[in-house]
């Protein structure tokens, strides 16, 4: 990846993170006694990213209620992503491994932003290359995807390539973490250390 591309991705990431913090009304301040010391950004109580409705690669409709009892990580991406998406999924696998016996209480959801190429079969193979428990999801139509991305405050844009028919997708490169009760709790920036994400997952599993 060129330096320009890297700067562009980091700029998009900073814009997305800033928008989330502003919309949540969050002020970074000194730690408050008695509050869990999360390493990700605490966005508990926000009113967006609550209504996941998509279909998994087995054709089964899915909502957040399907995963009660687990910490859910939602990431929006696409299978032909050259860097951010495979890096994030590899890190999620590392998080699961760090959790040890609690690894089965983590559910990773990968929601495709590229319906033209990410068929259910492609999504299933892609997720299986990381961990069979990771689920690939897709929206029912381009309009439904746009509405879902808007609700989750996710940016995405098709970028035409240098050869006819080729393209990439610019997109928000961060993840949302939900507690076992299905409540949105944390915003995890791209590049967060697996050890930090695992620590936050443990706190959520422990009732934080």
MARLO-767392 format. One line per 10 residues: number of its first residue (from 1); for each residue x, y, z of N, C-alpha, C, O. Coordinates in nm, 3 decimals. Layout:
BEGIN
NUM) X:Y:Z:X:Y:Z:X:Y:Z:X:Y:Z  ...
END
This chain:
BEGIN
1) 0.084:-0.118:0.000:0.000:0.000:0.000:0.088:0.124:0.000:0.188:0.128:0.071  0.051:0.225:-0.080:0.130:0.347:-0.087:0.110:0.431:0.038:0.015:0.412:0.113  0.204:0.525:0.058:0.191:0.614:0.173:0.063:0.696:0.162:-0.003:0.723:0.263  0.026:0.736:0.039:-0.098:0.812:0.020:-0.219:0.731:0.063:-0.308:0.783:0.131  -0.223:0.603:0.023:-0.335:0.518:0.062:-0.342:0.502:0.213:-0.451:0.506:0.271  -0.226:0.485:0.278:-0.225:0.468:0.421:-0.276:0.595:0.489:-0.356:0.588:0.583  -0.230:0.709:0.443:-0.275:0.834:0.502:-0.425:0.853:0.482:-0.495:0.904:0.570  -0.473:0.811:0.367:-0.615:0.823:0.338:-0.697:0.736:0.433:-0.799:0.780:0.487  -0.652:0.612:0.453:-0.724:0.522:0.543:-0.725:0.577:0.686:-0.829:0.576:0.752  -0.610:0.623:0.733:-0.603:0.674:0.869:-0.688:0.800:0.884:-0.747:0.823:0.990
11) -0.695:0.882:0.778:-0.779:1.001:0.783:-0.926:0.962:0.795:-1.000:1.021:0.873  -0.968:0.863:0.716:-1.106:0.815:0.724:-1.136:0.760:0.862:-1.244:0.782:0.916  -1.039:0.689:0.918:-1.057:0.630:1.050:-1.073:0.738:1.156:-1.157:0.727:1.245  -0.991:0.843:1.148:-0.999:0.951:1.246:-1.131:1.025:1.234:-1.190:1.066:1.335  -1.178:1.043:1.110:-1.307:1.110:1.090:-1.420:1.027:1.150:-1.507:1.081:1.219  -1.418:0.896:1.125:-1.523:0.809:1.178:-1.522:0.808:1.330:-1.627:0.819:1.394  -1.403:0.796:1.388:-1.393:0.794:1.534:-1.440:0.926:1.593:-1.508:0.927:1.695  -1.403:1.036:1.530:-1.444:1.166:1.579:-1.595:1.184:1.575:-1.654:1.241:1.667  -1.656:1.137:1.467:-1.801:1.148:1.454:-1.872:1.067:1.561:-1.972:1.111:1.617  -1.820:0.948:1.588:-1.881:0.864:1.691:-1.871:0.928:1.828:-1.968:0.929:1.903
21) -1.754:0.981:1.860:-1.735:1.043:1.989:-1.825:1.166:2.005:-1.884:1.188:2.110  -1.835:1.244:1.898:-1.918:1.363:1.905:-2.065:1.327:1.922:-2.135:1.389:2.002  -2.112:1.227:1.846:-2.253:1.189:1.853:-2.287:1.127:1.987:-2.401:1.136:2.032  -2.190:1.064:2.051:-2.214:1.003:2.182:-2.206:1.105:2.294:-2.244:1.075:2.407  -2.157:1.225:2.263:-2.143:1.326:2.366:-2.037:1.289:2.468:-2.050:1.321:2.586  -1.932:1.223:2.422:-1.830:1.172:2.512:-1.723:1.277:2.535:-1.677:1.341:2.440  -1.683:1.295:2.659:-1.572:1.381:2.694:-1.466:1.295:2.761:-1.493:1.232:2.862  -1.347:1.294:2.704:-1.240:1.216:2.763:-1.191:1.289:2.886:-1.148:1.404:2.877  -1.197:1.224:2.999:-1.158:1.287:3.125:-1.086:1.187:3.212:-1.058:1.075:3.169  -1.054:1.228:3.333:-0.985:1.139:3.426:-1.074:1.020:3.457:-1.197:1.031:3.454
31) -1.012:0.907:3.487:-1.087:0.785:3.518:-1.173:0.807:3.642:-1.130:0.869:3.739  -1.294:0.755:3.638:-1.384:0.769:3.751:-1.383:0.640:3.832:-1.397:0.531:3.776  -1.368:0.651:3.964:-1.367:0.532:4.048:-1.495:0.452:4.032:-1.604:0.508:4.021  -1.481:0.322:4.029:-1.598:0.235:4.020:-1.640:0.203:3.878:-1.722:0.113:3.858  -1.587:0.274:3.779:-1.623:0.247:3.639:-1.522:0.150:3.579:-1.403:0.158:3.610  -1.568:0.060:3.492:-1.474:-0.035:3.430:-1.372:0.039:3.345:-1.406:0.134:3.274  -1.249:-0.003:3.352:-1.141:0.063:3.279:-1.122:-0.004:3.143:-1.028:-0.081:3.123  -1.212:0.027:3.051:-1.203:-0.028:2.918:-1.084:0.032:2.843:-1.044:0.146:2.867  -1.030:-0.047:2.752:-0.921:0.002:2.668:-0.972:0.056:2.535:-0.905:0.138:2.471  -1.090:0.010:2.494:-1.156:0.068:2.378:-1.234:0.191:2.421:-1.232:0.229:2.538
41) -1.304:0.254:2.326:-1.381:0.375:2.354:-1.520:0.336:2.404:-1.596:0.270:2.334  -1.551:0.378:2.526:-1.680:0.345:2.588:-1.789:0.432:2.527:-1.788:0.554:2.544  -1.883:0.370:2.457:-1.995:0.444:2.397:-2.128:0.392:2.452:-2.231:0.401:2.386  -2.124:0.338:2.572:-2.245:0.288:2.636:-2.355:0.395:2.636:-2.331:0.509:2.674  -2.474:0.355:2.592:-2.588:0.445:2.598:-2.620:0.518:2.470:-2.719:0.591:2.465  -2.537:0.503:2.365:-2.570:0.570:2.240:-2.695:0.507:2.178:-2.733:0.395:2.212  -2.757:0.582:2.087:-2.885:0.535:2.033:-2.875:0.487:1.889:-2.977:0.477:1.821  -2.755:0.456:1.843:-2.740:0.405:1.707:-2.678:0.265:1.712:-2.639:0.216:1.818  -2.670:0.201:1.593:-2.610:0.067:1.582:-2.678:-0.034:1.673:-2.612:-0.118:1.734  -2.809:-0.024:1.681:-2.885:-0.114:1.768:-2.964:-0.219:1.692:-2.999:-0.323:1.747
51) -2.993:-0.193:1.566:-3.090:-0.276:1.493:-3.027:-0.352:1.378:-3.051:-0.322:1.261  -2.946:-0.449:1.412:-2.885:-0.533:1.309:-2.990:-0.626:1.250:-3.052:-0.705:1.321  -3.007:-0.616:1.120:-3.094:-0.710:1.047:-3.023:-0.745:0.918:-3.011:-0.662:0.827  -2.975:-0.867:0.909:-2.901:-0.912:0.792:-2.919:-1.063:0.780:-2.987:-1.125:0.861  -2.856:-1.119:0.678:-2.866:-1.263:0.652:-2.727:-1.322:0.656:-2.633:-1.264:0.601  -2.712:-1.439:0.721:-2.579:-1.500:0.725:-2.554:-1.584:0.602:-2.643:-1.603:0.519  -2.431:-1.636:0.589:-2.396:-1.708:0.467:-2.467:-1.843:0.452:-2.453:-1.910:0.350  -2.543:-1.882:0.555:-2.626:-2.003:0.545:-2.769:-1.971:0.508:-2.855:-2.060:0.502  -2.796:-1.841:0.482:-2.930:-1.800:0.443:-3.023:-1.774:0.560:-3.144:-1.760:0.541  -2.969:-1.768:0.681:-3.050:-1.749:0.801:-3.055:-1.602:0.841:-2.950:-1.539:0.858
61) -3.176:-1.545:0.855:-3.187:-1.406:0.902:-3.126:-1.393:1.041:-3.140:-1.482:1.125  -3.059:-1.281:1.064:-2.990:-1.262:1.192:-3.020:-1.125:1.251:-3.031:-1.026:1.179  -3.033:-1.121:1.384:-3.038:-0.998:1.461:-2.947:-1.017:1.581:-2.898:-1.127:1.607  -2.923:-0.909:1.655:-2.836:-0.918:1.772:-2.892:-1.014:1.877:-2.817:-1.073:1.954  -3.025:-1.028:1.881:-3.087:-1.116:1.980:-3.042:-1.261:1.965:-3.048:-1.337:2.061  -2.999:-1.299:1.846:-2.954:-1.437:1.823:-2.828:-1.471:1.901:-2.797:-1.589:1.920  -2.757:-1.370:1.948:-2.626:-1.395:2.008:-2.622:-1.356:2.156:-2.514:-1.332:2.211  -2.737:-1.349:2.220:-2.741:-1.319:2.362:-2.658:-1.420:2.439:-2.658:-1.539:2.410  -2.586:-1.370:2.538:-2.498:-1.455:2.617:-2.353:-1.451:2.570:-2.264:-1.505:2.635  -2.331:-1.386:2.455:-2.196:-1.373:2.401:-2.160:-1.225:2.383:-2.248:-1.140:2.371
71) -2.032:-1.197:2.383:-1.985:-1.066:2.341:-1.977:-1.069:2.189:-1.915:-1.158:2.131  -2.040:-0.972:2.126:-2.046:-0.968:1.980:-1.956:-0.856:1.928:-1.960:-0.743:1.978  -1.877:-0.888:1.828:-1.796:-0.789:1.758:-1.850:-0.778:1.616:-1.858:-0.878:1.544  -1.888:-0.657:1.575:-1.937:-0.634:1.439:-1.837:-0.548:1.363:-1.797:-0.441:1.408  -1.797:-0.598:1.246:-1.703:-0.526:1.160:-1.761:-0.524:1.019:-1.807:-0.626:0.969  -1.758:-0.408:0.955:-1.804:-0.393:0.817:-1.683:-0.395:0.724:-1.587:-0.320:0.746  -1.687:-0.480:0.621:-1.575:-0.488:0.530:-1.611:-0.561:0.403:-1.729:-0.571:0.368  -1.511:-0.613:0.333:-1.538:-0.690:0.211:-1.424:-0.790:0.189:-1.310:-0.766:0.230  -1.456:-0.901:0.126:-1.363:-1.014:0.123:-1.240:-0.989:0.036:-1.136:-1.050:0.057  -1.251:-0.899:-0.063:-1.135:-0.872:-0.148:-1.050:-0.755:-0.100:-0.963:-0.705:-0.171
81) -1.078:-0.712:0.021:-0.998:-0.607:0.085:-0.853:-0.655:0.098:-0.831:-0.766:0.147  -0.756:-0.576:0.055:-0.618:-0.623:0.054:-0.545:-0.615:0.188:-0.440:-0.676:0.204  -0.599:-0.541:0.284:-0.519:-0.518:0.405:-0.602:-0.510:0.533:-0.588:-0.596:0.619  -0.688:-0.408:0.547:-0.756:-0.383:0.673:-0.843:-0.501:0.716:-0.838:-0.542:0.832  -0.923:-0.554:0.624:-1.017:-0.661:0.662:-0.947:-0.790:0.705:-0.979:-0.842:0.811  -0.854:-0.844:0.625:-0.787:-0.966:0.672:-0.706:-0.942:0.799:-0.694:-1.031:0.883  -0.649:-0.823:0.813:-0.575:-0.793:0.936:-0.668:-0.795:1.056:-0.635:-0.852:1.160  -0.785:-0.734:1.042:-0.881:-0.730:1.152:-0.931:-0.869:1.188:-0.941:-0.903:1.306  -0.962:-0.950:1.087:-1.010:-1.085:1.116:-0.900:-1.171:1.181:-0.928:-1.252:1.269  -0.777:-1.153:1.138:-0.666:-1.225:1.201:-0.652:-1.183:1.347:-0.629:-1.267:1.434
91) -0.667:-1.053:1.373:-0.660:-1.005:1.511:-0.777:-1.057:1.594:-0.760:-1.086:1.713  -0.895:-1.070:1.534:-1.009:-1.126:1.608:-0.985:-1.272:1.643:-1.026:-1.319:1.750  -0.919:-1.344:1.554:-0.882:-1.482:1.585:-0.786:-1.485:1.703:-0.797:-1.571:1.791  -0.691:-1.393:1.704:-0.597:-1.385:1.816:-0.670:-1.351:1.946:-0.636:-1.405:2.052  -0.769:-1.264:1.938:-0.849:-1.231:2.056:-0.918:-1.357:2.109:-0.914:-1.385:2.229  -0.979:-1.431:2.020:-1.047:-1.553:2.062:-0.950:-1.650:2.128:-0.983:-1.711:2.230  -0.831:-1.663:2.071:-0.732:-1.753:2.129:-0.687:-1.705:2.266:-0.666:-1.786:2.356  -0.671:-1.574:2.282:-0.630:-1.517:2.411:-0.735:-1.541:2.519:-0.702:-1.547:2.638  -0.860:-1.554:2.480:-0.968:-1.576:2.576:-0.969:-1.718:2.631:-1.035:-1.745:2.732  -0.898:-1.808:2.568:-0.891:-1.945:2.616:-1.026:-2.012:2.619:-1.094:-2.019:2.516
101) -1.066:-2.063:2.735:-1.193:-2.136:2.749:-1.314:-2.046:2.721:-1.422:-2.096:2.690  -1.297:-1.914:2.732:-1.407:-1.822:2.705:-1.415:-1.782:2.558:-1.498:-1.699:2.520  -1.329:-1.840:2.477:-1.328:-1.804:2.335:-1.460:-1.831:2.266:-1.496:-1.763:2.170  -1.534:-1.934:2.315:-1.661:-1.965:2.251:-1.772:-1.868:2.291:-1.884:-1.878:2.242  -1.739:-1.772:2.380:-1.836:-1.670:2.419:-1.815:-1.541:2.341:-1.874:-1.438:2.372  -1.730:-1.548:2.240:-1.707:-1.435:2.150:-1.766:-1.468:2.014:-1.736:-1.573:1.957  -1.850:-1.379:1.962:-1.907:-1.398:1.828:-1.864:-1.284:1.739:-1.899:-1.168:1.763  -1.789:-1.316:1.635:-1.744:-1.216:1.538:-1.839:-1.218:1.418:-1.866:-1.323:1.360  -1.888:-1.099:1.382:-1.976:-1.083:1.267:-1.910:-0.990:1.167:-1.870:-0.879:1.201  -1.899:-1.037:1.044:-1.837:-0.960:0.935:-1.947:-0.925:0.837:-2.002:-1.014:0.771
111) -1.982:-0.797:0.827:-2.092:-0.757:0.741:-2.038:-0.699:0.611:-1.966:-0.599:0.612  -2.073:-0.762:0.501:-2.016:-0.726:0.371:-2.069:-0.593:0.319:-2.189:-0.565:0.323  -1.976:-0.512:0.269:-2.008:-0.386:0.202:-1.998:-0.400:0.050:-2.007:-0.301:-0.022  -1.980:-0.522:0.003:-1.955:-0.547:-0.139:-2.047:-0.659:-0.190:-2.000:-0.769:-0.220  -2.179:-0.631:-0.200:-2.273:-0.736:-0.240:-2.251:-0.789:-0.381:-2.294:-0.899:-0.413  -2.184:-0.712:-0.466:-2.160:-0.757:-0.603:-2.070:-0.882:-0.606:-2.090:-0.970:-0.689  -1.974:-0.889:-0.517:-1.877:-0.999:-0.519:-1.889:-1.093:-0.400:-1.853:-1.210:-0.409  -1.940:-1.043:-0.289:-1.945:-1.125:-0.167:-2.074:-1.207:-0.162:-2.168:-1.173:-0.089  -2.076:-1.314:-0.238:-2.188:-1.407:-0.234:-2.183:-1.486:-0.103:-2.080:-1.486:-0.036  -2.292:-1.554:-0.066:-2.287:-1.636:0.055:-2.174:-1.738:0.053:-2.110:-1.762:0.155
121) -2.149:-1.798:-0.063:-2.042:-1.897:-0.073:-1.905:-1.834:-0.050:-1.820:-1.892:0.017  -1.885:-1.715:-0.106:-1.758:-1.645:-0.088:-1.740:-1.605:0.058:-1.631:-1.620:0.114  -1.846:-1.554:0.120:-1.839:-1.515:0.261:-1.807:-1.635:0.351:-1.728:-1.624:0.444  -1.869:-1.747:0.323:-1.847:-1.866:0.405:-1.703:-1.913:0.395:-1.641:-1.947:0.495  -1.650:-1.915:0.274:-1.511:-1.958:0.255:-1.415:-1.859:0.321:-1.315:-1.899:0.381  -1.445:-1.732:0.309:-1.358:-1.628:0.367:-1.354:-1.639:0.519:-1.246:-1.636:0.579  -1.470:-1.650:0.581:-1.475:-1.664:0.727:-1.408:-1.792:0.773:-1.340:-1.794:0.876  -1.427:-1.899:0.696:-1.366:-2.026:0.732:-1.215:-2.023:0.728:-1.149:-2.103:0.795  -1.159:-1.931:0.651:-1.013:-1.921:0.645:-0.955:-1.859:0.772:-0.835:-1.865:0.795  -1.042:-1.799:0.855:-0.998:-1.744:0.983:-1.046:-1.832:1.098:-0.966:-1.886:1.174
131) -1.178:-1.846:1.110:-1.234:-1.932:1.215:-1.376:-1.971:1.174:-1.454:-1.886:1.133  -1.410:-2.099:1.183:-1.543:-2.144:1.140:-1.658:-2.081:1.216:-1.771:-2.078:1.166  -1.632:-2.029:1.336:-1.739:-1.968:1.415:-1.768:-1.825:1.373:-1.872:-1.771:1.409  -1.679:-1.763:1.297:-1.702:-1.626:1.251:-1.810:-1.630:1.143:-1.807:-1.714:1.053  -1.906:-1.538:1.152:-2.017:-1.537:1.058:-2.006:-1.420:0.961:-1.981:-1.306:1.001  -2.024:-1.450:0.832:-2.033:-1.346:0.730:-2.178:-1.311:0.706:-2.261:-1.401:0.689  -2.211:-1.183:0.704:-2.348:-1.138:0.686:-2.359:-1.047:0.564:-2.261:-0.985:0.522  -2.479:-1.040:0.508:-2.502:-0.948:0.398:-2.643:-0.891:0.407:-2.734:-0.955:0.461  -2.661:-0.770:0.356:-2.792:-0.706:0.354:-2.872:-0.757:0.235:-2.816:-0.810:0.139  -3.003:-0.740:0.243:-3.088:-0.796:0.139:-3.084:-0.722:0.007:-3.113:-0.782:-0.097
141) -3.049:-0.594:0.008:-3.045:-0.514:-0.114:-2.949:-0.398:-0.092:-2.913:-0.368:0.022  -2.907:-0.331:-0.201:-2.821:-0.213:-0.184:-2.883:-0.106:-0.096:-2.813:-0.042:-0.018  -3.015:-0.086:-0.107:-3.082:0.014:-0.024:-3.079:-0.026:0.123:-3.060:0.058:0.210  -3.098:-0.154:0.150:-3.094:-0.202:0.288:-2.954:-0.190:0.345:-2.936:-0.159:0.463  -2.853:-0.216:0.261:-2.715:-0.200:0.306:-2.686:-0.055:0.339:-2.623:-0.025:0.440  -2.732:0.035:0.254:-2.710:0.178:0.278:-2.776:0.222:0.409:-2.718:0.299:0.485  -2.897:0.173:0.434:-2.968:0.209:0.556:-2.898:0.151:0.679:-2.887:0.217:0.782  -2.849:0.029:0.666:-2.778:-0.036:0.777:-2.648:0.038:0.807:-2.617:0.064:0.923  -2.573:0.072:0.702:-2.448:0.144:0.722:-2.474:0.282:0.784:-2.397:0.327:0.869  -2.581:0.347:0.744:-2.614:0.477:0.802:-2.646:0.464:0.950:-2.600:0.545:1.031
151) -2.723:0.363:0.986:-2.759:0.341:1.126:-2.636:0.311:1.211:-2.630:0.349:1.328  -2.538:0.242:1.152:-2.416:0.207:1.224:-2.306:0.312:1.207:-2.193:0.293:1.253  -2.339:0.421:1.140:-2.242:0.529:1.116:-2.115:0.477:1.049:-2.003:0.512:1.086  -2.136:0.392:0.949:-2.026:0.333:0.874:-2.018:0.399:0.736:-2.117:0.404:0.663  -1.900:0.448:0.704:-1.875:0.506:0.572:-1.827:0.397:0.477:-1.745:0.313:0.515  -1.877:0.399:0.353:-1.822:0.311:0.250:-1.842:0.374:0.113:-1.940:0.444:0.088  -1.747:0.349:0.024:-1.753:0.408:-0.110:-1.676:0.320:-0.207:-1.564:0.277:-0.179  -1.737:0.294:-0.319:-1.673:0.215:-0.425:-1.572:0.302:-0.498:-1.602:0.415:-0.537  -1.450:0.249:-0.516:-1.344:0.322:-0.584:-1.301:0.241:-0.706:-1.246:0.132:-0.693  -1.326:0.295:-0.824:-1.294:0.224:-0.947:-1.143:0.202:-0.960:-1.063:0.289:-0.925
161) -1.106:0.084:-1.011:-0.966:0.051:-1.028:-0.910:0.098:-1.161:-0.978:0.168:-1.237  -0.788:0.059:-1.188:-0.720:0.104:-1.309:-0.756:0.020:-1.431:-0.731:0.060:-1.544  -0.815:-0.097:-1.408:-0.858:-0.183:-1.519:-1.010:-0.193:-1.519:-1.071:-0.185:-1.413  -1.072:-0.211:-1.636:-1.218:-0.218:-1.644:-1.277:-0.325:-1.553:-1.233:-0.440:-1.554  -1.375:-0.286:-1.474:-1.444:-0.381:-1.386:-1.379:-0.401:-1.251:-1.438:-0.463:-1.163  -1.259:-0.350:-1.232:-1.192:-0.367:-1.103:-1.226:-0.250:-1.011:-1.247:-0.138:-1.056  -1.231:-0.278:-0.883:-1.259:-0.171:-0.786:-1.221:-0.218:-0.646:-1.206:-0.337:-0.619  -1.206:-0.119:-0.559:-1.187:-0.146:-0.416:-1.296:-0.070:-0.342:-1.376:0.002:-0.403  -1.299:-0.085:-0.211:-1.398:-0.016:-0.129:-1.326:0.060:-0.018:-1.255:0.001:0.063  -1.345:0.192:-0.016:-1.303:0.267:0.102:-1.411:0.247:0.207:-1.530:0.249:0.176
171) -1.371:0.227:0.331:-1.473:0.203:0.435:-1.417:0.227:0.574:-1.296:0.224:0.596  -1.507:0.250:0.666:-1.471:0.261:0.807:-1.406:0.131:0.851:-1.455:0.022:0.821  -1.297:0.142:0.923:-1.218:0.022:0.955:-1.213:-0.005:1.104:-1.107:-0.038:1.158  -1.326:0.009:1.170:-1.330:-0.013:1.315:-1.441:-0.113:1.348:-1.516:-0.155:1.260  -1.450:-0.149:1.475:-1.545:-0.251:1.517:-1.629:-0.201:1.634:-1.588:-0.113:1.710  -1.749:-0.259:1.645:-1.837:-0.235:1.760:-1.837:-0.360:1.848:-1.836:-0.473:1.797  -1.838:-0.340:1.979:-1.847:-0.451:2.073:-1.976:-0.438:2.154:-2.007:-0.331:2.207  -2.049:-0.549:2.162:-2.175:-0.556:2.236:-2.159:-0.652:2.354:-2.089:-0.752:2.343  -2.223:-0.620:2.465:-2.212:-0.707:2.582:-2.306:-0.827:2.568:-2.385:-0.832:2.474  -2.301:-0.923:2.660:-2.384:-1.044:2.646:-2.534:-1.018:2.649:-2.613:-1.106:2.613
181) -2.575:-0.897:2.691:-2.718:-0.863:2.689:-2.758:-0.795:2.558:-2.873:-0.756:2.540  -2.662:-0.782:2.466:-2.691:-0.723:2.337:-2.683:-0.572:2.333:-2.732:-0.511:2.238  -2.621:-0.511:2.435:-2.610:-0.365:2.440:-2.477:-0.320:2.380:-2.372:-0.377:2.409  -2.483:-0.217:2.295:-2.361:-0.161:2.239:-2.281:-0.094:2.349:-2.333:-0.009:2.421  -2.152:-0.131:2.362:-2.071:-0.079:2.471:-1.943:-0.010:2.427:-1.904:0.091:2.485  -1.877:-0.064:2.323:-1.744:-0.015:2.291:-1.723:0.005:2.141:-1.781:-0.065:2.058  -1.640:0.102:2.109:-1.594:0.127:1.973:-1.444:0.098:1.973:-1.367:0.160:2.047  -1.403:0.003:1.890:-1.263:-0.038:1.886:-1.200:0.008:1.756:-1.242:-0.034:1.648  -1.100:0.093:1.766:-1.033:0.146:1.647:-0.952:0.039:1.576:-0.905:-0.056:1.638  -0.937:0.056:1.446:-0.849:-0.032:1.369:-0.707:-0.022:1.425:-0.658:0.088:1.453
191) -0.644:-0.136:1.441:-0.508:-0.138:1.494:-0.500:-0.158:1.643:-0.391:-0.163:1.699  -0.616:-0.170:1.710:-0.612:-0.199:1.853:-0.544:-0.333:1.878:-0.563:-0.427:1.801  -0.466:-0.341:1.983:-0.395:-0.465:2.011:-0.492:-0.576:2.052:-0.586:-0.551:2.128  -0.471:-0.698:2.001:-0.559:-0.809:2.042:-0.566:-0.825:2.193:-0.671:-0.859:2.247  -0.455:-0.799:2.262:-0.454:-0.811:2.408:-0.550:-0.711:2.472:-0.616:-0.742:2.571  -0.559:-0.590:2.414:-0.650:-0.489:2.467:-0.795:-0.526:2.441:-0.880:-0.511:2.528  -0.823:-0.575:2.320:-0.961:-0.616:2.288:-1.002:-0.734:2.375:-1.114:-0.738:2.425  -0.912:-0.830:2.394:-0.942:-0.946:2.478:-0.971:-0.902:2.621:-1.060:-0.956:2.686  -0.895:-0.804:2.672:-0.918:-0.754:2.807:-1.057:-0.693:2.818:-1.126:-0.712:2.919  -1.100:-0.618:2.715:-1.233:-0.558:2.717:-1.341:-0.665:2.708:-1.444:-0.654:2.774
201) -1.319:-0.768:2.628:-1.416:-0.877:2.618:-1.432:-0.944:2.753:-1.543:-0.977:2.793  -1.322:-0.966:2.823:-1.329:-1.029:2.957:-1.412:-0.943:3.052:-1.492:-0.995:3.130  -1.392:-0.810:3.046:-1.471:-0.722:3.132:-1.619:-0.732:3.101:-1.702:-0.736:3.191  -1.653:-0.735:2.973:-1.793:-0.745:2.934:-1.852:-0.880:2.975:-1.966:-0.886:3.019  -1.777:-0.985:2.960:-1.824:-1.118:3.002:-1.842:-1.124:3.153:-1.925:-1.200:3.204  -1.763:-1.044:3.223:-1.773:-1.042:3.369:-1.882:-0.952:3.422:-1.899:-0.941:3.544  -1.956:-0.887:3.333:-2.068:-0.805:3.376:-2.041:-0.658:3.384:-2.124:-0.583:3.437  -1.926:-0.613:3.333:-1.893:-0.469:3.338:-1.991:-0.388:3.253:-1.979:-0.265:3.246
END
